[in-house]
Amino acid sequence: MLESIDCRCTRCDHALDDEQFRLAMTTTAGTRHVYECGCGAVTVTVVAEDRIG
Ligand SMILES: [Zn+2]
């Protein structure tokens, strides 16, 4: 189930989209998406996934 995620830069509040997407990291806590805004700030978001087991 995918919903629109309101993902914004922590510094300038600019909307973060595929254009700012840099990399995804999967840890035991979930998947994190790293975005690099045009202002230079890096924002990390946590993506909830239904991947148990
Ligand atoms: Zn920014």
mmCIF file of the protein (N, C-alpha, C, O) and its ligand, coordinates in Angstrom:
data_MODEL
# 
_entry.id   MODEL 
# 
loop_
_entity.id 
_entity.type 
_entity.pdbx_number_of_molecules 
1 polymer     1 
2 non-polymer 1 
# 
_entity_poly.entity_id                      1 
_entity_poly.type                           'polypeptide(L)' 
_entity_poly.nstd_linkage                   no 
_entity_poly.nstd_monomer                   no 
_entity_poly.pdbx_seq_one_letter_code       MLESIDCRCTRCDHALDDEQFRLAMTTTAGTRHVYECGCGAVTVTVVAEDRIG 
_entity_poly.pdbx_seq_one_letter_code_can   MLESIDCRCTRCDHALDDEQFRLAMTTTAGTRHVYECGCGAVTVTVVAEDRIG 
_entity_poly.pdbx_strand_id                 A 
# 
loop_
_entity_poly_seq.entity_id 
_entity_poly_seq.num 
_entity_poly_seq.mon_id 
_entity_poly_seq.hetero 
1 1  MET n 
1 2  LEU n 
1 3  GLU n 
1 4  SER n 
1 5  ILE n 
1 6  ASP n 
1 7  CYS n 
1 8  ARG n 
1 9  CYS n 
1 10 THR n 
1 11 ARG n 
1 12 CYS n 
1 13 ASP n 
1 14 HIS n 
1 15 ALA n 
1 16 LEU n 
1 17 ASP n 
1 18 ASP n 
1 19 GLU n 
1 20 GLN n 
1 21 PHE n 
1 22 ARG n 
1 23 LEU n 
1 24 ALA n 
1 25 MET n 
1 26 THR n 
1 27 THR n 
1 28 THR n 
1 29 ALA n 
1 30 GLY n 
1 31 THR n 
1 32 ARG n 
1 33 HIS n 
1 34 VAL n 
1 35 TYR n 
1 36 GLU n 
1 37 CYS n 
1 38 GLY n 
1 39 CYS n 
1 40 GLY n 
1 41 ALA n 
1 42 VAL n 
1 43 THR n 
1 44 VAL n 
1 45 THR n 
1 46 VAL n 
1 47 VAL n 
1 48 ALA n 
1 49 GLU n 
1 50 ASP n 
1 51 ARG n 
1 52 ILE n 
1 53 GLY n 
# 
loop_
_struct_asym.id 
_struct_asym.entity_id 
A 1 
B 2 
# 
loop_
_chem_comp.id 
_chem_comp.type 
_chem_comp.mon_nstd_flag 
ALA 'L-peptide linking' y 
ARG 'L-peptide linking' y 
ASP 'L-peptide linking' y 
CYS 'L-peptide linking' y 
GLN 'L-peptide linking' y 
GLU 'L-peptide linking' y 
GLY 'peptide linking'   y 
HIS 'L-peptide linking' y 
ILE 'L-peptide linking' y 
LEU 'L-peptide linking' y 
MET 'L-peptide linking' y 
PHE 'L-peptide linking' y 
SER 'L-peptide linking' y 
THR 'L-peptide linking' y 
TYR 'L-peptide linking' y 
VAL 'L-peptide linking' y 
ZN  non-polymer         . 
# 
_pdbx_entity_nonpoly.entity_id   2 
_pdbx_entity_nonpoly.name        ? 
_pdbx_entity_nonpoly.comp_id     ZN 
# 
_pdbx_nonpoly_scheme.asym_id         B 
_pdbx_nonpoly_scheme.entity_id       2 
_pdbx_nonpoly_scheme.mon_id          ZN 
_pdbx_nonpoly_scheme.ndb_seq_num     1 
_pdbx_nonpoly_scheme.pdb_seq_num     101 
_pdbx_nonpoly_scheme.auth_seq_num    101 
_pdbx_nonpoly_scheme.pdb_mon_id      ZN 
_pdbx_nonpoly_scheme.auth_mon_id     ZN 
_pdbx_nonpoly_scheme.pdb_strand_id   A 
_pdbx_nonpoly_scheme.pdb_ins_code    . 
# 
loop_
_atom_site.group_PDB 
_atom_site.id 
_atom_site.type_symbol 
_atom_site.label_atom_id 
_atom_site.label_alt_id 
_atom_site.label_comp_id 
_atom_site.label_asym_id 
_atom_site.label_entity_id 
_atom_site.label_seq_id 
_atom_site.pdbx_PDB_ins_code 
_atom_site.Cartn_x 
_atom_site.Cartn_y 
_atom_site.Cartn_z 
_atom_site.occupancy 
_atom_site.B_iso_or_equiv 
_atom_site.pdbx_formal_charge 
_atom_site.auth_seq_id 
_atom_site.auth_comp_id 
_atom_site.auth_asym_id 
_atom_site.auth_atom_id 
_atom_site.pdbx_PDB_model_num 
ATOM   1   N  N  . MET A 1 1  ? 0.842  -1.190  0.000  1.00 0.00 ? 1   MET A N  1 
ATOM   2   C  CA . MET A 1 1  ? 0.000  0.000   0.000  1.00 0.00 ? 1   MET A CA 1 
ATOM   3   C  C  . MET A 1 1  ? 0.881  1.245   0.000  1.00 0.00 ? 1   MET A C  1 
ATOM   4   O  O  . MET A 1 1  ? 1.634  1.486   0.944  1.00 0.00 ? 1   MET A O  1 
ATOM   5   N  N  . LEU A 1 2  ? 0.782  2.001   -1.027 1.00 0.00 ? 2   LEU A N  1 
ATOM   6   C  CA . LEU A 1 2  ? 1.574  3.208   -1.126 1.00 0.00 ? 2   LEU A CA 1 
ATOM   7   C  C  . LEU A 1 2  ? 0.685  4.434   -0.964 1.00 0.00 ? 2   LEU A C  1 
ATOM   8   O  O  . LEU A 1 2  ? -0.359 4.563   -1.604 1.00 0.00 ? 2   LEU A O  1 
ATOM   9   N  N  . GLU A 1 3  ? 1.124  5.318   -0.099 1.00 0.00 ? 3   GLU A N  1 
ATOM   10  C  CA . GLU A 1 3  ? 0.414  6.573   0.055  1.00 0.00 ? 3   GLU A CA 1 
ATOM   11  C  C  . GLU A 1 3  ? 1.390  7.698   -0.265 1.00 0.00 ? 3   GLU A C  1 
ATOM   12  O  O  . GLU A 1 3  ? 2.607  7.528   -0.196 1.00 0.00 ? 3   GLU A O  1 
ATOM   13  N  N  . SER A 1 4  ? 0.851  8.803   -0.601 1.00 0.00 ? 4   SER A N  1 
ATOM   14  C  CA . SER A 1 4  ? 1.706  9.944   -0.891 1.00 0.00 ? 4   SER A CA 1 
ATOM   15  C  C  . SER A 1 4  ? 2.410  10.376  0.386  1.00 0.00 ? 4   SER A C  1 
ATOM   16  O  O  . SER A 1 4  ? 1.768  10.707  1.382  1.00 0.00 ? 4   SER A O  1 
ATOM   17  N  N  . ILE A 1 5  ? 3.706  10.368  0.343  1.00 0.00 ? 5   ILE A N  1 
ATOM   18  C  CA . ILE A 1 5  ? 4.493  10.717  1.514  1.00 0.00 ? 5   ILE A CA 1 
ATOM   19  C  C  . ILE A 1 5  ? 4.915  12.183  1.402  1.00 0.00 ? 5   ILE A C  1 
ATOM   20  O  O  . ILE A 1 5  ? 5.534  12.605  0.425  1.00 0.00 ? 5   ILE A O  1 
ATOM   21  N  N  . ASP A 1 6  ? 4.562  12.926  2.416  1.00 0.00 ? 6   ASP A N  1 
ATOM   22  C  CA . ASP A 1 6  ? 4.929  14.327  2.416  1.00 0.00 ? 6   ASP A CA 1 
ATOM   23  C  C  . ASP A 1 6  ? 6.352  14.442  2.926  1.00 0.00 ? 6   ASP A C  1 
ATOM   24  O  O  . ASP A 1 6  ? 6.595  14.517  4.131  1.00 0.00 ? 6   ASP A O  1 
ATOM   25  N  N  . CYS A 1 7  ? 7.275  14.453  2.001  1.00 0.00 ? 7   CYS A N  1 
ATOM   26  C  CA . CYS A 1 7  ? 8.680  14.439  2.341  1.00 0.00 ? 7   CYS A CA 1 
ATOM   27  C  C  . CYS A 1 7  ? 9.277  15.804  2.026  1.00 0.00 ? 7   CYS A C  1 
ATOM   28  O  O  . CYS A 1 7  ? 9.276  16.254  0.880  1.00 0.00 ? 7   CYS A O  1 
ATOM   29  N  N  . ARG A 1 8  ? 9.782  16.445  3.059  1.00 0.00 ? 8   ARG A N  1 
ATOM   30  C  CA . ARG A 1 8  ? 10.290 17.802  2.851  1.00 0.00 ? 8   ARG A CA 1 
ATOM   31  C  C  . ARG A 1 8  ? 11.656 17.989  3.484  1.00 0.00 ? 8   ARG A C  1 
ATOM   32  O  O  . ARG A 1 8  ? 12.020 17.315  4.448  1.00 0.00 ? 8   ARG A O  1 
ATOM   33  N  N  . CYS A 1 9  ? 12.389 18.909  2.922  1.00 0.00 ? 9   CYS A N  1 
ATOM   34  C  CA . CYS A 1 9  ? 13.716 19.236  3.424  1.00 0.00 ? 9   CYS A CA 1 
ATOM   35  C  C  . CYS A 1 9  ? 13.617 19.755  4.852  1.00 0.00 ? 9   CYS A C  1 
ATOM   36  O  O  . CYS A 1 9  ? 12.738 20.556  5.171  1.00 0.00 ? 9   CYS A O  1 
ATOM   37  N  N  . THR A 1 10 ? 14.516 19.300  5.701  1.00 0.00 ? 10  THR A N  1 
ATOM   38  C  CA . THR A 1 10 ? 14.481 19.717  7.103  1.00 0.00 ? 10  THR A CA 1 
ATOM   39  C  C  . THR A 1 10 ? 14.952 21.157  7.264  1.00 0.00 ? 10  THR A C  1 
ATOM   40  O  O  . THR A 1 10 ? 14.692 21.788  8.289  1.00 0.00 ? 10  THR A O  1 
ATOM   41  N  N  . ARG A 1 11 ? 15.641 21.674  6.260  1.00 0.00 ? 11  ARG A N  1 
ATOM   42  C  CA . ARG A 1 11 ? 16.182 23.035  6.398  1.00 0.00 ? 11  ARG A CA 1 
ATOM   43  C  C  . ARG A 1 11 ? 15.283 24.080  5.731  1.00 0.00 ? 11  ARG A C  1 
ATOM   44  O  O  . ARG A 1 11 ? 14.901 25.073  6.349  1.00 0.00 ? 11  ARG A O  1 
ATOM   45  N  N  . CYS A 1 12 ? 14.952 23.835  4.452  1.00 0.00 ? 12  CYS A N  1 
ATOM   46  C  CA . CYS A 1 12 ? 14.239 24.877  3.713  1.00 0.00 ? 12  CYS A CA 1 
ATOM   47  C  C  . CYS A 1 12 ? 12.794 24.485  3.400  1.00 0.00 ? 12  CYS A C  1 
ATOM   48  O  O  . CYS A 1 12 ? 12.065 25.260  2.781  1.00 0.00 ? 12  CYS A O  1 
ATOM   49  N  N  . ASP A 1 13 ? 12.376 23.297  3.817  1.00 0.00 ? 13  ASP A N  1 
ATOM   50  C  CA . ASP A 1 13 ? 10.995 22.850  3.645  1.00 0.00 ? 13  ASP A CA 1 
ATOM   51  C  C  . ASP A 1 13 ? 10.619 22.648  2.183  1.00 0.00 ? 13  ASP A C  1 
ATOM   52  O  O  . ASP A 1 13 ? 9.440  22.658  1.831  1.00 0.00 ? 13  ASP A O  1 
ATOM   53  N  N  . HIS A 1 14 ? 11.616 22.467  1.343  1.00 0.00 ? 14  HIS A N  1 
ATOM   54  C  CA . HIS A 1 14 ? 11.356 22.197  -0.062 1.00 0.00 ? 14  HIS A CA 1 
ATOM   55  C  C  . HIS A 1 14 ? 10.883 20.759  -0.210 1.00 0.00 ? 14  HIS A C  1 
ATOM   56  O  O  . HIS A 1 14 ? 11.379 19.860  0.469  1.00 0.00 ? 14  HIS A O  1 
ATOM   57  N  N  . ALA A 1 15 ? 9.925  20.549  -1.100 1.00 0.00 ? 15  ALA A N  1 
ATOM   58  C  CA . ALA A 1 15 ? 9.423  19.195  -1.332 1.00 0.00 ? 15  ALA A CA 1 
ATOM   59  C  C  . ALA A 1 15 ? 10.511 18.326  -1.945 1.00 0.00 ? 15  ALA A C  1 
ATOM   60  O  O  . ALA A 1 15 ? 11.175 18.723  -2.903 1.00 0.00 ? 15  ALA A O  1 
ATOM   61  N  N  . LEU A 1 16 ? 10.685 17.130  -1.378 1.00 0.00 ? 16  LEU A N  1 
ATOM   62  C  CA . LEU A 1 16 ? 11.718 16.212  -1.864 1.00 0.00 ? 16  LEU A CA 1 
ATOM   63  C  C  . LEU A 1 16 ? 11.076 15.146  -2.734 1.00 0.00 ? 16  LEU A C  1 
ATOM   64  O  O  . LEU A 1 16 ? 10.096 14.508  -2.350 1.00 0.00 ? 16  LEU A O  1 
ATOM   65  N  N  . ASP A 1 17 ? 11.654 14.969  -3.917 1.00 0.00 ? 17  ASP A N  1 
ATOM   66  C  CA . ASP A 1 17 ? 11.096 14.031  -4.888 1.00 0.00 ? 17  ASP A CA 1 
ATOM   67  C  C  . ASP A 1 17 ? 12.227 13.186  -5.472 1.00 0.00 ? 17  ASP A C  1 
ATOM   68  O  O  . ASP A 1 17 ? 13.349 13.201  -4.966 1.00 0.00 ? 17  ASP A O  1 
ATOM   69  N  N  . ASP A 1 18 ? 11.928 12.463  -6.520 1.00 0.00 ? 18  ASP A N  1 
ATOM   70  C  CA . ASP A 1 18 ? 12.939 11.608  -7.142 1.00 0.00 ? 18  ASP A CA 1 
ATOM   71  C  C  . ASP A 1 18 ? 14.178 12.402  -7.562 1.00 0.00 ? 18  ASP A C  1 
ATOM   72  O  O  . ASP A 1 18 ? 15.294 11.883  -7.601 1.00 0.00 ? 18  ASP A O  1 
ATOM   73  N  N  . GLU A 1 19 ? 13.947 13.653  -7.867 1.00 0.00 ? 19  GLU A N  1 
ATOM   74  C  CA . GLU A 1 19 ? 15.057 14.486  -8.328 1.00 0.00 ? 19  GLU A CA 1 
ATOM   75  C  C  . GLU A 1 19 ? 16.100 14.682  -7.238 1.00 0.00 ? 19  GLU A C  1 
ATOM   76  O  O  . GLU A 1 19 ? 17.287 14.848  -7.520 1.00 0.00 ? 19  GLU A O  1 
ATOM   77  N  N  . GLN A 1 20 ? 15.639 14.660  -5.977 1.00 0.00 ? 20  GLN A N  1 
ATOM   78  C  CA . GLN A 1 20 ? 16.558 14.866  -4.856 1.00 0.00 ? 20  GLN A CA 1 
ATOM   79  C  C  . GLN A 1 20 ? 16.985 13.545  -4.214 1.00 0.00 ? 20  GLN A C  1 
ATOM   80  O  O  . GLN A 1 20 ? 17.830 13.527  -3.319 1.00 0.00 ? 20  GLN A O  1 
ATOM   81  N  N  . PHE A 1 21 ? 16.396 12.449  -4.675 1.00 0.00 ? 21  PHE A N  1 
ATOM   82  C  CA . PHE A 1 21 ? 16.698 11.151  -4.079 1.00 0.00 ? 21  PHE A CA 1 
ATOM   83  C  C  . PHE A 1 21 ? 18.135 10.737  -4.372 1.00 0.00 ? 21  PHE A C  1 
ATOM   84  O  O  . PHE A 1 21 ? 18.601 10.835  -5.507 1.00 0.00 ? 21  PHE A O  1 
ATOM   85  N  N  . ARG A 1 22 ? 18.833 10.275  -3.338 1.00 0.00 ? 22  ARG A N  1 
ATOM   86  C  CA . ARG A 1 22 ? 20.233 9.895   -3.502 1.00 0.00 ? 22  ARG A CA 1 
ATOM   87  C  C  . ARG A 1 22 ? 20.441 8.399   -3.295 1.00 0.00 ? 22  ARG A C  1 
ATOM   88  O  O  . ARG A 1 22 ? 21.049 7.742   -4.140 1.00 0.00 ? 22  ARG A O  1 
ATOM   89  N  N  . LEU A 1 23 ? 19.956 7.862   -2.209 1.00 0.00 ? 23  LEU A N  1 
ATOM   90  C  CA . LEU A 1 23 ? 20.179 6.444   -1.965 1.00 0.00 ? 23  LEU A CA 1 
ATOM   91  C  C  . LEU A 1 23 ? 19.208 5.902   -0.935 1.00 0.00 ? 23  LEU A C  1 
ATOM   92  O  O  . LEU A 1 23 ? 18.594 6.648   -0.173 1.00 0.00 ? 23  LEU A O  1 
ATOM   93  N  N  . ALA A 1 24 ? 19.087 4.587   -0.931 1.00 0.00 ? 24  ALA A N  1 
ATOM   94  C  CA . ALA A 1 24 ? 18.236 3.911   0.042  1.00 0.00 ? 24  ALA A CA 1 
ATOM   95  C  C  . ALA A 1 24 ? 19.097 2.972   0.864  1.00 0.00 ? 24  ALA A C  1 
ATOM   96  O  O  . ALA A 1 24 ? 19.976 2.287   0.343  1.00 0.00 ? 24  ALA A O  1 
ATOM   97  N  N  . MET A 1 25 ? 18.825 2.956   2.158  1.00 0.00 ? 25  MET A N  1 
ATOM   98  C  CA . MET A 1 25 ? 19.544 2.065   3.062  1.00 0.00 ? 25  MET A CA 1 
ATOM   99  C  C  . MET A 1 25 ? 18.533 1.186   3.776  1.00 0.00 ? 25  MET A C  1 
ATOM   100 O  O  . MET A 1 25 ? 17.523 1.674   4.285  1.00 0.00 ? 25  MET A O  1 
ATOM   101 N  N  . THR A 1 26 ? 18.804 -0.096  3.810  1.00 0.00 ? 26  THR A N  1 
ATOM   102 C  CA . THR A 1 26 ? 17.922 -0.999  4.538  1.00 0.00 ? 26  THR A CA 1 
ATOM   103 C  C  . THR A 1 26 ? 18.618 -1.466  5.802  1.00 0.00 ? 26  THR A C  1 
ATOM   104 O  O  . THR A 1 26 ? 19.703 -2.045  5.755  1.00 0.00 ? 26  THR A O  1 
ATOM   105 N  N  . THR A 1 27 ? 17.988 -1.211  6.913  1.00 0.00 ? 27  THR A N  1 
ATOM   106 C  CA . THR A 1 27 ? 18.515 -1.662  8.197  1.00 0.00 ? 27  THR A CA 1 
ATOM   107 C  C  . THR A 1 27 ? 17.457 -2.530  8.857  1.00 0.00 ? 27  THR A C  1 
ATOM   108 O  O  . THR A 1 27 ? 16.375 -2.742  8.310  1.00 0.00 ? 27  THR A O  1 
ATOM   109 N  N  . THR A 1 28 ? 17.788 -3.025  10.035 1.00 0.00 ? 28  THR A N  1 
ATOM   110 C  CA . THR A 1 28 ? 16.822 -3.860  10.742 1.00 0.00 ? 28  THR A CA 1 
ATOM   111 C  C  . THR A 1 28 ? 15.587 -3.061  11.126 1.00 0.00 ? 28  THR A C  1 
ATOM   112 O  O  . THR A 1 28 ? 14.519 -3.632  11.347 1.00 0.00 ? 28  THR A O  1 
ATOM   113 N  N  . ALA A 1 29 ? 15.725 -1.758  11.207 1.00 0.00 ? 29  ALA A N  1 
ATOM   114 C  CA . ALA A 1 29 ? 14.609 -0.906  11.607 1.00 0.00 ? 29  ALA A CA 1 
ATOM   115 C  C  . ALA A 1 29 ? 13.743 -0.520  10.423 1.00 0.00 ? 29  ALA A C  1 
ATOM   116 O  O  . ALA A 1 29 ? 12.665 0.046   10.605 1.00 0.00 ? 29  ALA A O  1 
ATOM   117 N  N  . GLY A 1 30 ? 14.199 -0.816  9.209  1.00 0.00 ? 30  GLY A N  1 
ATOM   118 C  CA . GLY A 1 30 ? 13.416 -0.451  8.044  1.00 0.00 ? 30  GLY A CA 1 
ATOM   119 C  C  . GLY A 1 30 ? 14.287 0.138   6.952  1.00 0.00 ? 30  GLY A C  1 
ATOM   120 O  O  . GLY A 1 30 ? 15.515 0.063   6.995  1.00 0.00 ? 30  GLY A O  1 
ATOM   121 N  N  . THR A 1 31 ? 13.629 0.716   5.993  1.00 0.00 ? 31  THR A N  1 
ATOM   122 C  CA . THR A 1 31 ? 14.339 1.309   4.871  1.00 0.00 ? 31  THR A CA 1 
ATOM   123 C  C  . THR A 1 31 ? 14.382 2.822   5.026  1.00 0.00 ? 31  THR A C  1 
ATOM   124 O  O  . THR A 1 31 ? 13.370 3.467   5.302  1.00 0.00 ? 31  THR A O  1 
ATOM   125 N  N  . ARG A 1 32 ? 15.548 3.357   4.845  1.00 0.00 ? 32  ARG A N  1 
ATOM   126 C  CA . ARG A 1 32 ? 15.689 4.801   4.910  1.00 0.00 ? 32  ARG A CA 1 
ATOM   127 C  C  . ARG A 1 32 ? 16.042 5.347   3.535  1.00 0.00 ? 32  ARG A C  1 
ATOM   128 O  O  . ARG A 1 32 ? 16.870 4.787   2.816  1.00 0.00 ? 32  ARG A O  1 
ATOM   129 N  N  . HIS A 1 33 ? 15.412 6.421   3.198  1.00 0.00 ? 33  HIS A N  1 
ATOM   130 C  CA . HIS A 1 33 ? 15.704 7.085   1.941  1.00 0.00 ? 33  HIS A CA 1 
ATOM   131 C  C  . HIS A 1 33 ? 16.434 8.384   2.245  1.00 0.00 ? 33  HIS A C  1 
ATOM   132 O  O  . HIS A 1 33 ? 16.026 9.166   3.104  1.00 0.00 ? 33  HIS A O  1 
ATOM   133 N  N  . VAL A 1 34 ? 17.506 8.587   1.529  1.00 0.00 ? 34  VAL A N  1 
ATOM   134 C  CA . VAL A 1 34 ? 18.313 9.777   1.737  1.00 0.00 ? 34  VAL A CA 1 
ATOM   135 C  C  . VAL A 1 34 ? 18.099 10.736  0.573  1.00 0.00 ? 34  VAL A C  1 
ATOM   136 O  O  . VAL A 1 34 ? 18.252 10.373  -0.593 1.00 0.00 ? 34  VAL A O  1 
ATOM   137 N  N  . TYR A 1 35 ? 17.748 11.943  0.911  1.00 0.00 ? 35  TYR A N  1 
ATOM   138 C  CA . TYR A 1 35 ? 17.528 12.975  -0.098 1.00 0.00 ? 35  TYR A CA 1 
ATOM   139 C  C  . TYR A 1 35 ? 18.518 14.109  0.126  1.00 0.00 ? 35  TYR A C  1 
ATOM   140 O  O  . TYR A 1 35 ? 18.827 14.482  1.257  1.00 0.00 ? 35  TYR A O  1 
ATOM   141 N  N  . GLU A 1 36 ? 19.003 14.643  -0.984 1.00 0.00 ? 36  GLU A N  1 
ATOM   142 C  CA . GLU A 1 36 ? 19.884 15.798  -0.906 1.00 0.00 ? 36  GLU A CA 1 
ATOM   143 C  C  . GLU A 1 36 ? 19.203 16.966  -1.595 1.00 0.00 ? 36  GLU A C  1 
ATOM   144 O  O  . GLU A 1 36 ? 19.009 16.972  -2.811 1.00 0.00 ? 36  GLU A O  1 
ATOM   145 N  N  . CYS A 1 37 ? 18.850 17.940  -0.800 1.00 0.00 ? 37  CYS A N  1 
ATOM   146 C  CA . CYS A 1 37 ? 18.122 19.090  -1.322 1.00 0.00 ? 37  CYS A CA 1 
ATOM   147 C  C  . CYS A 1 37 ? 19.068 20.026  -2.071 1.00 0.00 ? 37  CYS A C  1 
ATOM   148 O  O  . CYS A 1 37 ? 20.288 19.968  -1.912 1.00 0.00 ? 37  CYS A O  1 
ATOM   149 N  N  . GLY A 1 38 ? 18.480 20.878  -2.882 1.00 0.00 ? 38  GLY A N  1 
ATOM   150 C  CA . GLY A 1 38 ? 19.271 21.849  -3.615 1.00 0.00 ? 38  GLY A CA 1 
ATOM   151 C  C  . GLY A 1 38 ? 19.976 22.833  -2.699 1.00 0.00 ? 38  GLY A C  1 
ATOM   152 O  O  . GLY A 1 38 ? 20.962 23.453  -3.096 1.00 0.00 ? 38  GLY A O  1 
ATOM   153 N  N  . CYS A 1 39 ? 19.480 22.983  -1.478 1.00 0.00 ? 39  CYS A N  1 
ATOM   154 C  CA . CYS A 1 39 ? 20.088 23.906  -0.523 1.00 0.00 ? 39  CYS A CA 1 
ATOM   155 C  C  . CYS A 1 39 ? 21.307 23.274  0.136  1.00 0.00 ? 39  CYS A C  1 
ATOM   156 O  O  . CYS A 1 39 ? 22.045 23.952  0.850  1.00 0.00 ? 39  CYS A O  1 
ATOM   157 N  N  . GLY A 1 40 ? 21.525 21.984  -0.096 1.00 0.00 ? 40  GLY A N  1 
ATOM   158 C  CA . GLY A 1 40 ? 22.695 21.328  0.463  1.00 0.00 ? 40  GLY A CA 1 
ATOM   159 C  C  . GLY A 1 40 ? 22.396 20.469  1.669  1.00 0.00 ? 40  GLY A C  1 
ATOM   160 O  O  . GLY A 1 40 ? 23.252 19.699  2.104  1.00 0.00 ? 40  GLY A O  1 
ATOM   161 N  N  . ALA A 1 41 ? 21.210 20.583  2.215  1.00 0.00 ? 41  ALA A N  1 
ATOM   162 C  CA . ALA A 1 41 ? 20.849 19.798  3.388  1.00 0.00 ? 41  ALA A CA 1 
ATOM   163 C  C  . ALA A 1 41 ? 20.491 18.374  2.973  1.00 0.00 ? 41  ALA A C  1 
ATOM   164 O  O  . ALA A 1 41 ? 19.906 18.145  1.914  1.00 0.00 ? 41  ALA A O  1 
ATOM   165 N  N  . VAL A 1 42 ? 20.854 17.434  3.826  1.00 0.00 ? 42  VAL A N  1 
ATOM   166 C  CA . VAL A 1 42 ? 20.527 16.032  3.588  1.00 0.00 ? 42  VAL A CA 1 
ATOM   167 C  C  . VAL A 1 42 ? 19.408 15.618  4.542  1.00 0.00 ? 42  VAL A C  1 
ATOM   168 O  O  . VAL A 1 42 ? 19.501 15.821  5.753  1.00 0.00 ? 42  VAL A O  1 
ATOM   169 N  N  . THR A 1 43 ? 18.365 15.044  3.985  1.00 0.00 ? 43  THR A N  1 
ATOM   170 C  CA . THR A 1 43 ? 17.224 14.613  4.780  1.00 0.00 ? 43  THR A CA 1 
ATOM   171 C  C  . THR A 1 43 ? 17.069 13.106  4.656  1.00 0.00 ? 43  THR A C  1 
ATOM   172 O  O  . THR A 1 43 ? 17.077 12.557  3.554  1.00 0.00 ? 43  THR A O  1 
ATOM   173 N  N  . VAL A 1 44 ? 16.929 12.447  5.794  1.00 0.00 ? 44  VAL A N  1 
ATOM   174 C  CA . VAL A 1 44 ? 16.745 10.998  5.805  1.00 0.00 ? 44  VAL A CA 1 
ATOM   175 C  C  . VAL A 1 44 ? 15.323 10.687  6.249  1.00 0.00 ? 44  VAL A C  1 
ATOM   176 O  O  . VAL A 1 44 ? 14.868 11.163  7.289  1.00 0.00 ? 44  VAL A O  1 
ATOM   177 N  N  . THR A 1 45 ? 14.625 9.881   5.448  1.00 0.00 ? 45  THR A N  1 
ATOM   178 C  CA . THR A 1 45 ? 13.266 9.503   5.797  1.00 0.00 ? 45  THR A CA 1 
ATOM   179 C  C  . THR A 1 45 ? 13.205 8.009   6.053  1.00 0.00 ? 45  THR A C  1 
ATOM   180 O  O  . THR A 1 45 ? 13.988 7.242   5.492  1.00 0.00 ? 45  THR A O  1 
ATOM   181 N  N  . VAL A 1 46 ? 12.287 7.605   6.887  1.00 0.00 ? 46  VAL A N  1 
ATOM   182 C  CA . VAL A 1 46 ? 12.088 6.190   7.183  1.00 0.00 ? 46  VAL A CA 1 
ATOM   183 C  C  . VAL A 1 46 ? 10.852 5.717   6.438  1.00 0.00 ? 46  VAL A C  1 
ATOM   184 O  O  . VAL A 1 46 ? 9.774  6.301   6.546  1.00 0.00 ? 46  VAL A O  1 
ATOM   185 N  N  . VAL A 1 47 ? 11.035 4.647   5.681  1.00 0.00 ? 47  VAL A N  1 
ATOM   186 C  CA . VAL A 1 47 ? 9.938  4.111   4.898  1.00 0.00 ? 47  VAL A CA 1 
ATOM   187 C  C  . VAL A 1 47 ? 9.452  2.827   5.554  1.00 0.00 ? 47  VAL A C  1 
ATOM   188 O  O  . VAL A 1 47 ? 10.207 1.864   5.687  1.00 0.00 ? 47  VAL A O  1 
ATOM   189 N  N  . ALA A 1 48 ? 8.209  2.821   5.953  1.00 0.00 ? 48  ALA A N  1 
ATOM   190 C  CA . ALA A 1 48 ? 7.633  1.623   6.559  1.00 0.00 ? 48  ALA A CA 1 
ATOM   191 C  C  . ALA A 1 48 ? 7.307  0.615   5.475  1.00 0.00 ? 48  ALA A C  1 
ATOM   192 O  O  . ALA A 1 48 ? 6.711  0.955   4.454  1.00 0.00 ? 48  ALA A O  1 
ATOM   193 N  N  . GLU A 1 49 ? 7.698  -0.614  5.703  1.00 0.00 ? 49  GLU A N  1 
ATOM   194 C  CA . GLU A 1 49 ? 7.412  -1.654  4.716  1.00 0.00 ? 49  GLU A CA 1 
ATOM   195 C  C  . GLU A 1 49 ? 6.805  -2.864  5.410  1.00 0.00 ? 49  GLU A C  1 
ATOM   196 O  O  . GLU A 1 49 ? 7.076  -3.149  6.576  1.00 0.00 ? 49  GLU A O  1 
ATOM   197 N  N  . ASP A 1 50 ? 5.987  -3.551  4.661  1.00 0.00 ? 50  ASP A N  1 
ATOM   198 C  CA . ASP A 1 50 ? 5.393  -4.778  5.180  1.00 0.00 ? 50  ASP A CA 1 
ATOM   199 C  C  . ASP A 1 50 ? 6.270  -5.958  4.800  1.00 0.00 ? 50  ASP A C  1 
ATOM   200 O  O  . ASP A 1 50 ? 5.896  -6.793  3.976  1.00 0.00 ? 50  ASP A O  1 
ATOM   201 N  N  . ARG A 1 51 ? 7.432  -6.010  5.410  1.00 0.00 ? 51  ARG A N  1 
ATOM   202 C  CA . ARG A 1 51 ? 8.355  -7.096  5.107  1.00 0.00 ? 51  ARG A CA 1 
ATOM   203 C  C  . ARG A 1 51 ? 8.795  -7.734  6.402  1.00 0.00 ? 51  ARG A C  1 
ATOM   204 O  O  . ARG A 1 51 ? 9.930  -7.553  6.843  1.00 0.00 ? 51  ARG A O  1 
ATOM   205 N  N  . ILE A 1 52 ? 7.907  -8.468  6.999  1.00 0.00 ? 52  ILE A N  1 
ATOM   206 C  CA . ILE A 1 52 ? 8.210  -9.111  8.269  1.00 0.00 ? 52  ILE A CA 1 
ATOM   207 C  C  . ILE A 1 52 ? 8.603  -10.563 8.022  1.00 0.00 ? 52  ILE A C  1 
ATOM   208 O  O  . ILE A 1 52 ? 7.947  -11.278 7.264  1.00 0.00 ? 52  ILE A O  1 
ATOM   209 N  N  . GLY A 1 53 ? 9.653  -10.975 8.656  1.00 0.00 ? 53  GLY A N  1 
ATOM   210 C  CA . GLY A 1 53 ? 10.069 -12.362 8.513  1.00 0.00 ? 53  GLY A CA 1 
ATOM   211 C  C  . GLY A 1 53 ? 11.079 -12.509 7.431  1.00 0.00 ? 53  GLY A C  1 
ATOM   212 O  O  . GLY A 1 53 ? 11.546 -13.618 7.169  1.00 0.00 ? 53  GLY A O  1 
HETATM 213 ZN ZN . ZN  B 2 .  ? 16.520 22.323  1.352  1.00 0.00 2 101 ZN  A ZN 1 
# 
